[in-house]
Amino acid sequence: MIRLLAILACLAQPVFAQSYPDLFDVRAVADDDILNVRQIPSADASIIGTLAPNATEIEVVTLSAMAAGA
């Protein structure tokens, strides 16, 4: 019985799994500032784009392997 539970636990999908594409809004950015979009999740990474402080419905279609935690 314990083996069966262990196997089922390994096969179960996490409850918090995110599906893509999905829409997001920019929050907690001052009105006179911008949100930098970087190549990788690091303050030292190259800026590849910017978002307005009031940007809404930003479509994320996939995550990079690094952003997904791989």
N, C-alpha and C positions, 0 to 999 in steps of 0.2 A: 504494500500500500504506500509506503514512504517513497519507493522508487517511482511509482506512478505519479505521485504529487510533485516530485522533483522534475520529472519529464514535462508535466503540464506547466509547471512554473517557468521552465525554460522556453516553452513554446508560446506562452501568453504574450500578447502585445501590451506595452505599457498603456495605462489609462490616459496619460498626458501626451500621447503621441500627437504631433502636429501634422496636419495634412496640407498639401500645397496644390495649387496656388491658394493664397490667402491674402487678405487686405489688412493693412496696418495704418495707424495714424502717428504722426510725430507728436510727442508730449514732452512737457517740462523743458522746453527750449525757449529762451527769452525772445520777445518780439523783435529785438534788434540783432538777433544772432542767427546762425544757420547750423544745421546738423550735417557734419561731414560723413560721407559714405567712403569707407576705406577698403582697400584691396583684401586685407585680412583683418581679423579682430585684434588690432594692436594700435596704440597711439602713435607708434613710429612708422606705420604702414603708409603707403602712398594713398592720397585722396583721389578717388576715382569719380566722385560726384558730390553734390550737395543737395539738401532738402530744406525747404522753407520751414520756419518754425510752426506754421499752421498747415503743413501738408497733410492731406487726408487720402484715404483709399490707395495707399502705396501697395502695389501688387508684388508679393514675393512668390516666385514660382519654384524655387528650389534653394537649398543651402549647399554651400561648399562643404567638402569633407571636413575641413578644419572647423567651420562654424557649427557643423552637426556633431562635433565632438569625436570624430573618428581619428 
